[in-house]
Amino acid sequence: MSDIAIDTTTDAARGRTGRLIVYAIIGVIGICLFLAPFLFPDVRSQEVAARICIFIVLVASYDLLIGYTGIVSFAHTMFFGLGAYGTAIALKLMGPGWDAILLGGALGLIVSLILAALVGLLSLRVKAIFFAMVTLAAASVMAVMASQFSDFTGGEDGIIYKVPKLFSPATKLLTDEDGKVLRIFGAKANGKMAAYYFVFFGSLVLYLIMLRIVASPLGTVLEAIRENEMRAEALGYRVVLYRTAIFCIAALIAAAAGILRAVWLKYTGPETSLSFAIMIDILLMVVIGGMGTMTGAIIGATLMSLAQFYLKDLMEVASEATAGIPLLPDLLAPDRWLLWLGVLFILLVYFFPAGIVGTLNKKGGHP
Amino acid sequence: MESFNSVFERFGGINLLPAILALIAFVLIGSPSTWVTLTVAGLAMGMMIFLMASGLSLVFGLMDVLNFGHSAFVSFGAFIAASVLAALAAWVAADSVILNLAALFLAIAAAALFGLIAGWAFEKVIIKPVYRDHLRQILITMGALIVAEQIILAIWGGSPISVPRPHFLSGSLIIGDVSIELYRLFAFALGLVAYVALYVILNRTRVGLLVRAGVENREMVEALGFRIDRLFVGVFVLGSALAAIGGAMWAGYETLITAAIGSEMMIIVFIVIIIGGLGSIEGSLLGALMVGLMGNYVAFLAPKMALASNMILMMAILLWRPYGLRPAVK
């Protein structure tokens, strides 16, 4: 008896330290992102920081589906792309202005909502696996249409446009006595900084909304559906409606992330917002971070984004080092980084299905 | 409405759908010779898609396993066949039908052999550890698809590869003012042979009986003392080989292939098995023919809508029958 008691206390203690580690990492990432313009003033790091912010939202919203409710959708980039393209097309047609962002963004959100409700009501009635296929088909059709209606979407080239004046790098937020842009710790207080904080706080608000959803009764019902669908239905919850509802919510949040992306990049094309590669990124981030944990999204998105930027450099070195051996240099070429991510992904799903956060928390996540 | 339904059922019910589709298209297209050409192309395409889809559908029906990596076999089949045909270029271009046939046969056999071996390995390594866990199945087979596509890129490179067609299949058959590509007739014939063979195996042999019983109720068959898991490996391997053959045929049909062929075909295959209903080869055939015909007609009438039209077809059928036209499992 006493052995068991000791075991549970050590387990609990390990879980507590694990959670502390998780919160410490989250804290560090949060502070780094908040102070990113000051800590990492160069252009490339800024891009990475903004990308991390946006992907945290995207991944967390996807986790609402896959981790909390247990439904697999491949259409998440479709909604992300709808938000981005809505904003981009409005900015292109109406010129740079807040009205364009509001109108285009709202249109993107509405179309996403309608599509999500349609797809959800049509195919969430049946098996989860059916839903995965339907969403995959829907997403790829959307991608093909975006590249075919090129008068409207710019096709494969995408759309380049201007954003409101506040966000252009030439705008001076604060000036010193000479009338030049004020520098705070070496960072220029210009429009780029304003754009970054627009992205940062936009992402923060969306993330907090999701935290609230997860903690609400709705979140509990969703987890009940994930654990045992029949039982949830028997307790009187309309499973289809709950699933469709969370699918719509996740779609809306993804579209909102798309708006942020469009405003930040000043460019929208298939590669940045609609391609299947992004869907794979999201999947990897969710699995690495830990499904069914909101904190996992932060860790997963940060780790993957950093890895994407530095793994390629590493592979280039490896490819050159193995230049004499047949086939190996081809497999190690920087273009093939997706190959190794795929292998990593398979291994992770086998051996650490709970992801980093789940493993650290030692609750084991869900089976 | 009632009388309409009973008449509809008496004349073959849902089996009539492809014919109805062809009839509507005939009215819309107007020119009979164009219509015949498009219909033959659609049927040929449908048969090739059927080859790719049938295995996936059966595997799902039998073991509740959905393999998102199925289309990896399609693309490997296509590339292997292309390599074999390129290596036997002299035979392929020769004027002798026997040499042509030998080259074609070798190419298809190589693809099928690869499908058999790789299918077996895939089942053991990738699928086996995640039986009965849909979420991880989807994730892992998706990962496998990514890896497979990248391996193809590493071996064959990113630029499109042209596939030589055997000499005796490269011409067209001309009847009146209708011209029909011989390759399409060949693809249709091969698909038909595969369908008939599958049908006979499933409906006339003991193994087929077990497979059908397994699709219907796996636990019951296991309780009677049969090793469904071994049967399942067999079906999986056969399905992979069929997909590779389908890929090989598709390579000859397209004549220019890229590494993206797998993910492109996967979408179509999914639409087909959703339309047809999971677990039955009759459903797969019906779905494949409809998708093939629809794709060709719409590509002629409104080129930009080709892929979207199949999506709309799928949506319409899901509204009408949420489990597809002929599901064997629910």
Boltz contact constraints between the chains, C-beta under 6 A:
constraints:
  - contact:
      token1: [A, 72]
      token2: [B, 138]
      max_distance: 6.0
  - contact:
      token1: [A, 122]
      token2: [B, 318]
      max_distance: 6.0
  - contact:
      token1: [A, 125]
      token2: [B, 322]
      max_distance: 6.0
  - contact:
      token1: [A, 126]
      token2: [B, 322]
      max_distance: 6.0
  - contact:
      token1: [A, 128]
      token2: [B, 134]
      max_distance: 6.0
  - contact:
      token1: [A, 129]
      token2: [B, 66]
      max_distance: 6.0
  - contact:
      token1: [A, 129]
      token2: [B, 134]
      max_distance: 6.0
  - contact:
      token1: [A, 132]
      token2: [B, 138]
      max_distance: 6.0
  - contact:
      token1: [A, 133]
      token2: [B, 270]
      max_distance: 6.0
  - contact:
      token1: [A, 133]
      token2: [B, 274]
      max_distance: 6.0
  - contact:
      token1: [A, 137]
      token2: [B, 267]
      max_distance: 6.0
  - contact:
      token1: [A, 137]
      token2: [B, 270]
      max_distance: 6.0
  - contact:
      token1: [A, 137]
      token2: [B, 271]
      max_distance: 6.0
  - contact:
      token1: [A, 140]
      token2: [B, 267]
      max_distance: 6.0
  - contact:
      token1: [A, 141]
      token2: [B, 307]
      max_distance: 6.0
  - contact:
      token1: [A, 141]
      token2: [B, 308]
      max_distance: 6.0
  - contact:
      token1: [A, 141]
      token2: [B, 311]
      max_distance: 6.0
  - contact:
      token1: [A, 144]
      token2: [B, 307]
      max_distance: 6.0
  - contact:
      token1: [A, 148]
      token2: [B, 304]
      max_distance: 6.0
  - contact:
      token1: [A, 330]
      token2: [B, 154]
      max_distance: 6.0
  - contact:
      token1: [A, 331]
      token2: [B, 154]
      max_distance: 6.0
  - contact:
      token1: [A, 336]
      token2: [B, 150]
      max_distance: 6.0
  - contact:
      token1: [A, 336]
      token2: [B, 154]
      max_distance: 6.0
  - contact:
      token1: [A, 338]
      token2: [B, 150]
      max_distance: 6.0
  - contact:
      token1: [A, 339]
      token2: [B, 147]
      max_distance: 6.0
  - contact:
      token1: [A, 339]
      token2: [B, 150]
      max_distance: 6.0
  - contact:
      token1: [A, 342]
      token2: [B, 143]
      max_distance: 6.0
  - contact:
      token1: [A, 342]
      token2: [B, 146]
      max_distance: 6.0
  - contact:
      token1: [A, 342]
      token2: [B, 147]
      max_distance: 6.0
  - contact:
      token1: [A, 343]
      token2: [B, 147]
      max_distance: 6.0
  - contact:
      token1: [A, 345]
      token2: [B, 143]
      max_distance: 6.0
  - contact:
      token1: [A, 346]
      token2: [B, 140]
      max_distance: 6.0
  - contact:
      token1: [A, 346]
      token2: [B, 143]
      max_distance: 6.0
  - contact:
      token1: [A, 349]
      token2: [B, 136]
      max_distance: 6.0
  - contact:
      token1: [A, 349]
      token2: [B, 139]
      max_distance: 6.0
  - contact:
      token1: [A, 349]
      token2: [B, 140]
      max_distance: 6.0
